[in-house]
Amino acid sequence: MTPTPVSSMLLVLAASFVGSFGAVFLKLGSAKLVDGFWHILNPQLAAGVALFMGSSYFFVMGIRHGELSVLYPMVSLGYIWTLVWSRLFFKEAFTRQKFVGLALILLGVFFVGLGSR
């Protein structure tokens, strides 16, 4: 198989970025669920679902011309975006354990990317 094109990597990176915003909106929308089940129909939850669907579109477009074994691990980069958004939007703490986990994710993505050469 031919090497994974940079355009495919960028599409998957965009998918992880958009998907991380989907998680933020799902959390915002979930706060309204304490008022009963029918509050599941709220704009924040709808936005979260729409962002995850948009993320899936970018992912599908990205994997069409690349190696799945290289591109799929890149989805885990969404955890990095999510850590940043959780700090900005929800004032969640950065901890040493979170940074170690993120470093391991980056290291893993790096090594999987090396394996494609």
Backbone as XML, in Angstrom:
<?xml version="1.0"?>
<chain id="A" units="angstrom">
  <residue number="1" name="MET">
    <atom name="N" x="0.843" y="-1.182" z="0.000"/>
    <atom name="CA" x="0.000" y="0.000" z="0.000"/>
    <atom name="C" x="0.889" y="1.247" z="0.000"/>
  </residue>
  <residue number="2" name="THR">
    <atom name="N" x="0.388" y="2.305" z="-0.609"/>
    <atom name="CA" x="1.147" y="3.554" z="-0.651"/>
    <atom name="C" x="1.121" y="4.222" z="0.719"/>
  </residue>
  <residue number="3" name="PRO">
    <atom name="N" x="2.115" y="5.033" z="1.013"/>
    <atom name="CA" x="2.130" y="5.732" z="2.302"/>
    <atom name="C" x="0.899" y="6.615" z="2.476"/>
  </residue>
  <residue number="4" name="THR">
    <atom name="N" x="0.540" y="6.827" z="3.709"/>
    <atom name="CA" x="-0.627" y="7.646" z="4.029"/>
    <atom name="C" x="-0.346" y="9.106" z="3.670"/>
  </residue>
  <residue number="5" name="PRO">
    <atom name="N" x="-1.209" y="9.710" z="2.835"/>
    <atom name="CA" x="-0.984" y="11.105" z="2.457"/>
    <atom name="C" x="-1.231" y="12.060" z="3.630"/>
  </residue>
  <residue number="6" name="VAL">
    <atom name="N" x="-0.535" y="13.187" z="3.591"/>
    <atom name="CA" x="-0.687" y="14.199" z="4.634"/>
    <atom name="C" x="-2.129" y="14.699" z="4.682"/>
  </residue>
  <residue number="7" name="SER">
    <atom name="N" x="-2.799" y="14.785" z="3.531"/>
    <atom name="CA" x="-4.193" y="15.256" z="3.519"/>
    <atom name="C" x="-5.094" y="14.341" z="4.342"/>
  </residue>
  <residue number="8" name="SER">
    <atom name="N" x="-4.837" y="13.041" z="4.304"/>
    <atom name="CA" x="-5.614" y="12.106" z="5.124"/>
    <atom name="C" x="-5.351" y="12.333" z="6.600"/>
  </residue>
  <residue number="9" name="MET">
    <atom name="N" x="-4.088" y="12.584" z="6.938"/>
    <atom name="CA" x="-3.740" y="12.851" z="8.332"/>
    <atom name="C" x="-4.409" y="14.133" z="8.821"/>
  </residue>
  <residue number="10" name="LEU">
    <atom name="N" x="-4.438" y="15.149" z="7.982"/>
    <atom name="CA" x="-5.073" y="16.410" z="8.362"/>
    <atom name="C" x="-6.572" y="16.253" z="8.549"/>
  </residue>
  <residue number="11" name="LEU">
    <atom name="N" x="-7.206" y="15.442" z="7.708"/>
    <atom name="CA" x="-8.641" y="15.194" z="7.864"/>
    <atom name="C" x="-8.935" y="14.467" z="9.176"/>
  </residue>
  <residue number="12" name="VAL">
    <atom name="N" x="-8.108" y="13.485" z="9.515"/>
    <atom name="CA" x="-8.315" y="12.757" z="10.770"/>
    <atom name="C" x="-8.017" y="13.662" z="11.958"/>
  </residue>
  <residue number="13" name="LEU">
    <atom name="N" x="-7.023" y="14.516" z="11.838"/>
    <atom name="CA" x="-6.746" y="15.487" z="12.894"/>
    <atom name="C" x="-7.941" y="16.434" z="13.070"/>
  </residue>
  <residue number="14" name="ALA">
    <atom name="N" x="-8.519" y="16.881" z="11.964"/>
    <atom name="CA" x="-9.721" y="17.728" z="12.037"/>
    <atom name="C" x="-10.865" y="16.972" z="12.702"/>
  </residue>
  <residue number="15" name="ALA">
    <atom name="N" x="-10.986" y="15.690" z="12.400"/>
    <atom name="CA" x="-12.038" y="14.877" z="13.016"/>
    <atom name="C" x="-11.867" y="14.824" z="14.529"/>
  </residue>
  <residue number="16" name="SER">
    <atom name="N" x="-10.635" y="14.683" z="14.983"/>
    <atom name="CA" x="-10.413" y="14.621" z="16.430"/>
    <atom name="C" x="-10.714" y="15.970" z="17.079"/>
  </residue>
  <residue number="17" name="PHE">
    <atom name="N" x="-10.402" y="17.049" z="16.395"/>
    <atom name="CA" x="-10.656" y="18.400" z="16.910"/>
    <atom name="C" x="-12.162" y="18.663" z="17.011"/>
  </residue>
  <residue number="18" name="VAL">
    <atom name="N" x="-12.884" y="18.383" z="15.942"/>
    <atom name="CA" x="-14.336" y="18.598" z="15.928"/>
    <atom name="C" x="-15.024" y="17.694" z="16.949"/>
  </residue>
  <residue number="19" name="GLY">
    <atom name="N" x="-14.588" y="16.439" z="17.021"/>
    <atom name="CA" x="-15.169" y="15.499" z="17.981"/>
    <atom name="C" x="-14.967" y="15.915" z="19.420"/>
  </residue>
  <residue number="20" name="SER">
    <atom name="N" x="-13.842" y="16.559" z="19.702"/>
    <atom name="CA" x="-13.597" y="17.009" z="21.074"/>
    <atom name="C" x="-14.589" y="18.112" z="21.468"/>
  </residue>
  <residue number="21" name="PHE">
    <atom name="N" x="-14.974" y="18.957" z="20.523"/>
    <atom name="CA" x="-16.004" y="19.951" z="20.809"/>
    <atom name="C" x="-17.366" y="19.278" z="21.004"/>
  </residue>
  <residue number="22" name="GLY">
    <atom name="N" x="-17.570" y="18.169" z="20.302"/>
    <atom name="CA" x="-18.800" y="17.404" z="20.508"/>
    <atom name="C" x="-18.919" y="16.945" z="21.948"/>
  </residue>
  <residue number="23" name="ALA">
    <atom name="N" x="-17.817" y="16.514" z="22.530"/>
    <atom name="CA" x="-17.833" y="16.079" z="23.926"/>
    <atom name="C" x="-18.186" y="17.229" z="24.865"/>
  </residue>
  <residue number="24" name="VAL">
    <atom name="N" x="-17.680" y="18.422" z="24.563"/>
    <atom name="CA" x="-17.993" y="19.596" z="25.384"/>
    <atom name="C" x="-19.493" y="19.880" z="25.357"/>
  </residue>
  <residue number="25" name="PHE">
    <atom name="N" x="-20.068" y="19.868" z="24.168"/>
    <atom name="CA" x="-21.502" y="20.156" z="24.060"/>
    <atom name="C" x="-22.359" y="19.061" z="24.688"/>
  </residue>
  <residue number="26" name="LEU">
    <atom name="N" x="-21.911" y="17.807" z="24.604"/>
    <atom name="CA" x="-22.660" y="16.740" z="25.281"/>
    <atom name="C" x="-22.656" y="16.963" z="26.790"/>
  </residue>
  <residue number="27" name="LYS">
    <atom name="N" x="-21.524" y="17.374" z="27.329"/>
    <atom name="CA" x="-21.462" y="17.643" z="28.772"/>
    <atom name="C" x="-22.360" y="18.820" z="29.132"/>
  </residue>
  <residue number="28" name="LEU">
    <atom name="N" x="-22.316" y="19.878" z="28.346"/>
    <atom name="CA" x="-23.193" y="21.032" z="28.614"/>
    <atom name="C" x="-24.661" y="20.626" z="28.566"/>
  </residue>
  <residue number="29" name="GLY">
    <atom name="N" x="-25.031" y="19.843" z="27.576"/>
    <atom name="CA" x="-26.417" y="19.408" z="27.438"/>
    <atom name="C" x="-26.838" y="18.422" z="28.505"/>
  </residue>
  <residue number="30" name="SER">
    <atom name="N" x="-25.900" y="17.629" z="28.997"/>
    <atom name="CA" x="-26.256" y="16.628" z="30.010"/>
    <atom name="C" x="-26.664" y="17.278" z="31.327"/>
  </residue>
  <residue number="31" name="ALA">
    <atom name="N" x="-26.218" y="18.501" z="31.567"/>
    <atom name="CA" x="-26.584" y="19.203" z="32.802"/>
    <atom name="C" x="-28.085" y="19.443" z="32.884"/>
  </residue>
  <residue number="32" name="LYS">
    <atom name="N" x="-28.757" y="19.483" z="31.740"/>
    <atom name="CA" x="-30.202" y="19.732" z="31.721"/>
    <atom name="C" x="-31.025" y="18.465" z="31.940"/>
  </residue>
  <residue number="33" name="LEU">
    <atom name="N" x="-30.387" y="17.326" z="31.992"/>
    <atom name="CA" x="-31.111" y="16.065" z="32.129"/>
    <atom name="C" x="-31.635" y="15.832" z="33.538"/>
  </residue>
  <residue number="34" name="VAL">
    <atom name="N" x="-31.214" y="16.626" z="34.507"/>
    <atom name="CA" x="-31.712" y="16.460" z="35.874"/>
    <atom name="C" x="-33.182" y="16.856" z="35.973"/>
  </residue>
  <residue number="35" name="ASP">
    <atom name="N" x="-33.673" y="17.593" z="34.988"/>
    <atom name="CA" x="-35.066" y="18.037" z="35.002"/>
    <atom name="C" x="-36.021" y="17.028" z="34.374"/>
  </residue>
  <residue number="36" name="GLY">
    <atom name="N" x="-35.526" y="15.884" z="33.968"/>
    <atom name="CA" x="-36.382" y="14.854" z="33.403"/>
    <atom name="C" x="-35.890" y="14.412" z="32.031"/>
  </residue>
  <residue number="37" name="PHE">
    <atom name="N" x="-36.375" y="13.248" z="31.614"/>
    <atom name="CA" x="-35.919" y="12.625" z="30.379"/>
    <atom name="C" x="-36.164" y="13.491" z="29.149"/>
  </residue>
  <residue number="38" name="TRP">
    <atom name="N" x="-37.259" y="14.177" z="29.067"/>
    <atom name="CA" x="-37.597" y="14.926" z="27.854"/>
    <atom name="C" x="-36.696" y="16.136" z="27.645"/>
  </residue>
  <residue number="39" name="HIS">
    <atom name="N" x="-35.886" y="16.451" z="28.611"/>
    <atom name="CA" x="-34.900" y="17.505" z="28.413"/>
    <atom name="C" x="-33.710" y="17.016" z="27.593"/>
  </residue>
  <residue number="40" name="ILE">
    <atom name="N" x="-33.797" y="15.742" z="27.175"/>
    <atom name="CA" x="-32.770" y="15.214" z="26.279"/>
    <atom name="C" x="-32.817" y="15.949" z="24.938"/>
  </residue>
  <residue number="41" name="LEU">
    <atom name="N" x="-33.954" y="16.561" z="24.658"/>
    <atom name="CA" x="-34.103" y="17.337" z="23.429"/>
    <atom name="C" x="-33.720" y="18.786" z="23.707"/>
  </residue>
  <residue number="42" name="ASN">
    <atom name="N" x="-32.425" y="19.039" z="23.823"/>
    <atom name="CA" x="-31.961" y="20.404" z="24.067"/>
    <atom name="C" x="-30.871" y="20.764" z="23.065"/>
  </residue>
  <residue number="43" name="PRO">
    <atom name="N" x="-30.691" y="22.051" z="22.821"/>
    <atom name="CA" x="-29.749" y="22.485" z="21.777"/>
    <atom name="C" x="-28.303" y="22.041" z="22.008"/>
  </residue>
  <residue number="44" name="GLN">
    <atom name="N" x="-27.867" y="21.990" z="23.260"/>
    <atom name="CA" x="-26.483" y="21.590" z="23.508"/>
    <atom name="C" x="-26.257" y="20.120" z="23.151"/>
  </residue>
  <residue number="45" name="LEU">
    <atom name="N" x="-27.184" y="19.261" z="23.528"/>
    <atom name="CA" x="-27.032" y="17.849" z="23.161"/>
    <atom name="C" x="-27.109" y="17.676" z="21.651"/>
  </residue>
  <residue number="46" name="ALA">
    <atom name="N" x="-28.016" y="18.402" z="21.015"/>
    <atom name="CA" x="-28.132" y="18.327" z="19.553"/>
    <atom name="C" x="-26.831" y="18.785" z="18.894"/>
  </residue>
  <residue number="47" name="ALA">
    <atom name="N" x="-26.239" y="19.851" z="19.404"/>
    <atom name="CA" x="-24.970" y="20.339" z="18.857"/>
    <atom name="C" x="-23.868" y="19.302" z="19.056"/>
  </residue>
  <residue number="48" name="GLY">
    <atom name="N" x="-23.846" y="18.654" z="20.220"/>
    <atom name="CA" x="-22.848" y="17.619" z="20.472"/>
    <atom name="C" x="-22.963" y="16.465" z="19.502"/>
  </residue>
  <residue number="49" name="VAL">
    <atom name="N" x="-24.190" y="16.015" z="19.273"/>
    <atom name="CA" x="-24.412" y="14.917" z="18.330"/>
    <atom name="C" x="-24.020" y="15.354" z="16.915"/>
  </residue>
  <residue number="50" name="ALA">
    <atom name="N" x="-24.389" y="16.579" z="16.530"/>
    <atom name="CA" x="-24.052" y="17.086" z="15.201"/>
    <atom name="C" x="-22.538" y="17.185" z="15.018"/>
  </residue>
  <residue number="51" name="LEU">
    <atom name="N" x="-21.848" y="17.632" z="16.048"/>
    <atom name="CA" x="-20.387" y="17.723" z="15.953"/>
    <atom name="C" x="-19.744" y="16.339" z="15.839"/>
  </residue>
  <residue number="52" name="PHE">
    <atom name="N" x="-20.277" y="15.354" z="16.568"/>
    <atom name="CA" x="-19.748" y="14.000" z="16.431"/>
    <atom name="C" x="-20.018" y="13.451" z="15.033"/>
  </residue>
  <residue number="53" name="MET">
    <atom name="N" x="-21.180" y="13.775" z="14.474"/>
    <atom name="CA" x="-21.471" y="13.336" z="13.102"/>
    <atom name="C" x="-20.526" y="14.016" z="12.113"/>
  </residue>
  <residue number="54" name="GLY">
    <atom name="N" x="-20.283" y="15.311" z="12.312"/>
    <atom name="CA" x="-19.340" y="16.018" z="11.456"/>
    <atom name="C" x="-17.944" y="15.441" z="11.585"/>
  </residue>
  <residue number="55" name="SER">
    <atom name="N" x="-17.579" y="15.106" z="12.795"/>
    <atom name="CA" x="-16.297" y="14.476" z="13.047"/>
    <atom name="C" x="-16.183" y="13.153" z="12.286"/>
  </residue>
  <residue number="56" name="SER">
    <atom name="N" x="-17.246" y="12.393" z="12.283"/>
    <atom name="CA" x="-17.251" y="11.114" z="11.564"/>
    <atom name="C" x="-17.066" y="11.319" z="10.063"/>
  </residue>
  <residue number="57" name="TYR">
    <atom name="N" x="-17.664" y="12.383" z="9.534"/>
    <atom name="CA" x="-17.509" y="12.689" z="8.114"/>
    <atom name="C" x="-16.025" y="12.930" z="7.788"/>
  </residue>
  <residue number="58" name="PHE">
    <atom name="N" x="-15.361" y="13.787" z="8.587"/>
    <atom name="CA" x="-13.939" y="14.048" z="8.350"/>
    <atom name="C" x="-13.120" y="12.766" z="8.464"/>
  </residue>
  <residue number="59" name="PHE">
    <atom name="N" x="-13.466" y="11.934" z="9.448"/>
    <atom name="CA" x="-12.732" y="10.683" z="9.648"/>
    <atom name="C" x="-12.883" y="9.761" z="8.432"/>
  </residue>
  <residue number="60" name="VAL">
    <atom name="N" x="-14.097" y="9.611" z="7.953"/>
    <atom name="CA" x="-14.340" y="8.737" z="6.796"/>
    <atom name="C" x="-13.591" y="9.257" z="5.573"/>
  </residue>
  <residue number="61" name="MET">
    <atom name="N" x="-13.622" y="10.562" z="5.365"/>
    <atom name="CA" x="-12.891" y="11.138" z="4.231"/>
    <atom name="C" x="-11.383" y="10.920" z="4.389"/>
  </residue>
  <residue number="62" name="GLY">
    <atom name="N" x="-10.901" y="10.959" z="5.614"/>
    <atom name="CA" x="-9.483" y="10.771" z="5.863"/>
    <atom name="C" x="-9.007" y="9.350" z="5.643"/>
  </residue>
  <residue number="63" name="ILE">
    <atom name="N" x="-9.803" y="8.377" z="6.047"/>
    <atom name="CA" x="-9.333" y="6.989" z="5.953"/>
    <atom name="C" x="-9.470" y="6.397" z="4.553"/>
  </residue>
  <residue number="64" name="ARG">
    <atom name="N" x="-10.131" y="7.113" z="3.643"/>
    <atom name="CA" x="-10.312" y="6.577" z="2.289"/>
    <atom name="C" x="-8.986" y="6.283" z="1.597"/>
  </residue>
  <residue number="65" name="HIS">
    <atom name="N" x="-7.988" y="7.134" z="1.794"/>
    <atom name="CA" x="-6.753" y="7.001" z="1.014"/>
    <atom name="C" x="-5.525" y="6.730" z="1.869"/>
  </residue>
  <residue number="66" name="GLY">
    <atom name="N" x="-5.738" y="6.381" z="3.130"/>
    <atom name="CA" x="-4.593" y="6.151" z="3.999"/>
    <atom name="C" x="-4.665" y="4.809" z="4.691"/>
  </residue>
  <residue number="67" name="GLU">
    <atom name="N" x="-3.658" y="4.543" z="5.450"/>
    <atom name="CA" x="-3.595" y="3.294" z="6.206"/>
    <atom name="C" x="-4.377" y="3.457" z="7.518"/>
  </residue>
  <residue number="68" name="LEU">
    <atom name="N" x="-5.329" y="2.585" z="7.716"/>
    <atom name="CA" x="-6.142" y="2.641" z="8.928"/>
    <atom name="C" x="-5.284" y="2.465" z="10.172"/>
  </residue>
  <residue number="69" name="SER">
    <atom name="N" x="-4.261" y="1.633" z="10.090"/>
    <atom name="CA" x="-3.404" y="1.394" z="11.254"/>
    <atom name="C" x="-2.609" y="2.631" z="11.646"/>
  </residue>
  <residue number="70" name="VAL">
    <atom name="N" x="-2.455" y="3.581" z="10.745"/>
    <atom name="CA" x="-1.777" y="4.839" z="11.053"/>
    <atom name="C" x="-2.790" y="5.889" z="11.486"/>
  </residue>
  <residue number="71" name="LEU">
    <atom name="N" x="-3.908" y="5.954" z="10.771"/>
    <atom name="CA" x="-4.874" y="7.033" z="10.983"/>
    <atom name="C" x="-5.738" y="6.845" z="12.222"/>
  </residue>
  <residue number="72" name="TYR">
    <atom name="N" x="-6.151" y="5.630" z="12.504"/>
    <atom name="CA" x="-7.057" y="5.432" z="13.634"/>
    <atom name="C" x="-6.436" y="5.853" z="14.971"/>
  </residue>
  <residue number="73" name="PRO">
    <atom name="N" x="-5.171" y="5.545" z="15.234"/>
    <atom name="CA" x="-4.587" y="6.029" z="16.486"/>
    <atom name="C" x="-4.568" y="7.555" z="16.599"/>
  </residue>
  <residue number="74" name="MET">
    <atom name="N" x="-4.594" y="8.254" z="15.485"/>
    <atom name="CA" x="-4.607" y="9.718" z="15.525"/>
    <atom name="C" x="-5.903" y="10.263" z="16.125"/>
  </residue>
  <residue number="75" name="VAL">
    <atom name="N" x="-6.953" y="9.467" z="16.097"/>
    <atom name="CA" x="-8.217" y="9.883" z="16.710"/>
    <atom name="C" x="-8.007" y="10.138" z="18.203"/>
  </residue>
  <residue number="76" name="SER">
    <atom name="N" x="-7.083" y="9.411" z="18.812"/>
    <atom name="CA" x="-6.825" y="9.585" z="20.244"/>
    <atom name="C" x="-6.272" y="10.968" z="20.568"/>
  </residue>
  <residue number="77" name="LEU">
    <atom name="N" x="-5.842" y="11.711" z="19.555"/>
    <atom name="CA" x="-5.398" y="13.084" z="19.792"/>
    <atom name="C" x="-6.559" y="13.952" z="20.283"/>
  </residue>
  <residue number="78" name="GLY">
    <atom name="N" x="-7.774" y="13.496" z="20.059"/>
    <atom name="CA" x="-8.942" y="14.203" z="20.594"/>
    <atom name="C" x="-8.902" y="14.311" z="22.107"/>
  </residue>
  <residue number="79" name="TYR">
    <atom name="N" x="-8.234" y="13.386" z="22.772"/>
    <atom name="CA" x="-8.102" y="13.458" z="24.226"/>
    <atom name="C" x="-7.322" y="14.696" z="24.647"/>
  </residue>
  <residue number="80" name="ILE">
    <atom name="N" x="-6.364" y="15.072" z="23.826"/>
    <atom name="CA" x="-5.573" y="16.262" z="24.137"/>
    <atom name="C" x="-6.441" y="17.505" z="24.024"/>
  </residue>
  <residue number="81" name="TRP">
    <atom name="N" x="-7.192" y="17.606" z="22.926"/>
    <atom name="CA" x="-8.111" y="18.738" z="22.759"/>
    <atom name="C" x="-9.115" y="18.771" z="23.903"/>
  </residue>
  <residue number="82" name="THR">
    <atom name="N" x="-9.640" y="17.617" z="24.253"/>
    <atom name="CA" x="-10.658" y="17.553" z="25.298"/>
    <atom name="C" x="-10.096" y="18.010" z="26.647"/>
  </residue>
  <residue number="83" name="LEU">
    <atom name="N" x="-8.852" y="17.677" z="26.928"/>
    <atom name="CA" x="-8.234" y="18.150" z="28.168"/>
    <atom name="C" x="-8.189" y="19.677" z="28.201"/>
  </residue>
  <residue number="84" name="VAL">
    <atom name="N" x="-7.818" y="20.275" z="27.077"/>
    <atom name="CA" x="-7.756" y="21.741" z="27.004"/>
    <atom name="C" x="-9.145" y="22.347" z="27.173"/>
  </residue>
  <residue number="85" name="TRP">
    <atom name="N" x="-10.127" y="21.798" z="26.463"/>
    <atom name="CA" x="-11.501" y="22.350" z="26.553"/>
    <atom name="C" x="-12.080" y="22.153" z="27.946"/>
  </residue>
  <residue number="86" name="SER">
    <atom name="N" x="-11.795" y="21.022" z="28.588"/>
    <atom name="CA" x="-12.335" y="20.795" z="29.935"/>
    <atom name="C" x="-11.760" y="21.800" z="30.926"/>
  </residue>
  <residue number="87" name="ARG">
    <atom name="N" x="-10.524" y="22.189" z="30.705"/>
    <atom name="CA" x="-9.912" y="23.216" z="31.558"/>
    <atom name="C" x="-10.543" y="24.583" z="31.291"/>
  </residue>
  <residue number="88" name="LEU">
    <atom name="N" x="-10.692" y="24.925" z="30.010"/>
    <atom name="CA" x="-11.232" y="26.239" z="29.642"/>
    <atom name="C" x="-12.705" y="26.410" z="29.996"/>
  </residue>
  <residue number="89" name="PHE">
    <atom name="N" x="-13.512" y="25.409" z="29.685"/>
    <atom name="CA" x="-14.960" y="25.542" z="29.829"/>
    <atom name="C" x="-15.501" y="25.094" z="31.185"/>
  </residue>
  <residue number="90" name="PHE">
    <atom name="N" x="-14.836" y="24.110" z="31.798"/>
    <atom name="CA" x="-15.370" y="23.532" z="33.034"/>
    <atom name="C" x="-14.432" y="23.700" z="34.227"/>
  </residue>
  <residue number="91" name="LYS">
    <atom name="N" x="-13.324" y="24.375" z="34.022"/>
    <atom name="CA" x="-12.349" y="24.651" z="35.094"/>
    <atom name="C" x="-11.830" y="23.377" z="35.756"/>
  </residue>
  <residue number="92" name="GLU">
    <atom name="N" x="-11.726" y="22.298" z="34.990"/>
    <atom name="CA" x="-11.188" y="21.049" z="35.520"/>
    <atom name="C" x="-9.673" y="21.179" z="35.686"/>
  </residue>
  <residue number="93" name="ALA">
    <atom name="N" x="-9.149" y="20.548" z="36.686"/>
    <atom name="CA" x="-7.729" y="20.681" z="37.010"/>
    <atom name="C" x="-6.854" y="19.865" z="36.061"/>
  </residue>
  <residue number="94" name="PHE">
    <atom name="N" x="-5.678" y="20.425" z="35.776"/>
    <atom name="CA" x="-4.619" y="19.662" z="35.137"/>
    <atom name="C" x="-3.890" y="18.924" z="36.252"/>
  </residue>
  <residue number="95" name="THR">
    <atom name="N" x="-3.676" y="17.643" z="36.075"/>
    <atom name="CA" x="-2.940" y="16.882" z="37.084"/>
    <atom name="C" x="-1.737" y="16.205" z="36.434"/>
  </residue>
  <residue number="96" name="ARG">
    <atom name="N" x="-0.826" y="15.794" z="37.266"/>
    <atom name="CA" x="0.350" y="15.084" z="36.765"/>
    <atom name="C" x="-0.064" y="13.812" z="36.020"/>
  </residue>
  <residue number="97" name="GLN">
    <atom name="N" x="-1.031" y="13.093" z="36.558"/>
    <atom name="CA" x="-1.478" y="11.855" z="35.915"/>
    <atom name="C" x="-2.054" y="12.125" z="34.525"/>
  </residue>
  <residue number="98" name="LYS">
    <atom name="N" x="-2.791" y="13.221" z="34.386"/>
    <atom name="CA" x="-3.347" y="13.557" z="33.069"/>
    <atom name="C" x="-2.234" y="13.857" z="32.080"/>
  </residue>
  <residue number="99" name="PHE">
    <atom name="N" x="-1.218" y="14.585" z="32.518"/>
    <atom name="CA" x="-0.112" y="14.906" z="31.620"/>
    <atom name="C" x="0.689" y="13.658" z="31.233"/>
  </residue>
  <residue number="100" name="VAL">
    <atom name="N" x="0.874" y="12.750" z="32.180"/>
    <atom name="CA" x="1.571" y="11.502" z="31.865"/>
    <atom name="C" x="0.760" y="10.701" z="30.849"/>
  </residue>
  <residue number="101" name="GLY">
    <atom name="N" x="-0.538" y="10.628" z="31.061"/>
    <atom name="CA" x="-1.399" y="9.916" z="30.117"/>
    <atom name="C" x="-1.354" y="10.528" z="28.728"/>
  </residue>
  <residue number="102" name="LEU">
    <atom name="N" x="-1.401" y="11.842" z="28.662"/>
    <atom name="CA" x="-1.331" y="12.508" z="27.365"/>
    <atom name="C" x="0.021" y="12.298" z="26.692"/>
  </residue>
  <residue number="103" name="ALA">
    <atom name="N" x="1.084" y="12.308" z="27.480"/>
    <atom name="CA" x="2.416" y="12.053" z="26.916"/>
    <atom name="C" x="2.484" y="10.641" z="26.333"/>
  </residue>
  <residue number="104" name="LEU">
    <atom name="N" x="1.891" y="9.683" z="27.018"/>
    <atom name="CA" x="1.873" y="8.311" z="26.504"/>
    <atom name="C" x="1.062" y="8.204" z="25.222"/>
  </residue>
  <residue number="105" name="ILE">
    <atom name="N" x="-0.055" y="8.936" z="25.149"/>
    <atom name="CA" x="-0.857" y="8.951" z="23.917"/>
    <atom name="C" x="-0.029" y="9.505" z="22.765"/>
  </residue>
  <residue number="106" name="LEU">
    <atom name="N" x="0.617" y="10.647" z="22.992"/>
    <atom name="CA" x="1.436" y="11.253" z="21.937"/>
    <atom name="C" x="2.571" y="10.333" z="21.514"/>
  </residue>
  <residue number="107" name="LEU">
    <atom name="N" x="3.191" y="9.701" z="22.481"/>
    <atom name="CA" x="4.278" y="8.776" z="22.176"/>
    <atom name="C" x="3.768" y="7.596" z="21.341"/>
  </residue>
  <residue number="108" name="GLY">
    <atom name="N" x="2.636" y="7.072" z="21.715"/>
    <atom name="CA" x="2.045" y="5.964" z="20.960"/>
    <atom name="C" x="1.689" y="6.345" z="19.545"/>
  </residue>
  <residue number="109" name="VAL">
    <atom name="N" x="1.069" y="7.507" z="19.365"/>
    <atom name="CA" x="0.729" y="7.976" z="18.017"/>
    <atom name="C" x="1.997" y="8.175" z="17.199"/>
  </residue>
  <residue number="110" name="PHE">
    <atom name="N" x="3.027" y="8.716" z="17.824"/>
    <atom name="CA" x="4.303" y="8.927" z="17.139"/>
    <atom name="C" x="4.881" y="7.601" z="16.640"/>
  </residue>
  <residue number="111" name="PHE">
    <atom name="N" x="4.913" y="6.591" z="17.510"/>
    <atom name="CA" x="5.496" y="5.312" z="17.116"/>
    <atom name="C" x="4.664" y="4.585" z="16.068"/>
  </residue>
  <residue number="112" name="VAL">
    <atom name="N" x="3.357" y="4.696" z="16.163"/>
    <atom name="CA" x="2.515" y="4.080" z="15.137"/>
    <atom name="C" x="2.758" y="4.777" z="13.799"/>
  </residue>
  <residue number="113" name="GLY">
    <atom name="N" x="2.916" y="6.100" z="13.837"/>
    <atom name="CA" x="3.215" y="6.840" z="12.616"/>
    <atom name="C" x="4.552" y="6.432" z="12.013"/>
  </residue>
  <residue number="114" name="LEU">
    <atom name="N" x="5.533" y="6.169" z="12.850"/>
    <atom name="CA" x="6.844" y="5.699" z="12.355"/>
    <atom name="C" x="6.706" y="4.336" z="11.673"/>
  </residue>
  <residue number="115" name="GLY">
    <atom name="N" x="5.807" y="3.535" z="12.164"/>
    <atom name="CA" x="5.605" y="2.202" z="11.607"/>
    <atom name="C" x="5.053" y="2.210" z="10.197"/>
  </residue>
  <residue number="116" name="SER">
    <atom name="N" x="4.575" y="3.343" z="9.722"/>
    <atom name="CA" x="4.016" y="3.402" z="8.381"/>
    <atom name="C" x="5.071" y="3.661" z="7.316"/>
  </residue>
  <residue number="117" name="ARG">
    <atom name="N" x="6.303" y="3.899" z="7.725"/>
    <atom name="CA" x="7.359" y="4.245" z="6.763"/>
    <atom name="C" x="8.110" y="3.015" z="6.310"/>
  </residue>
</chain>
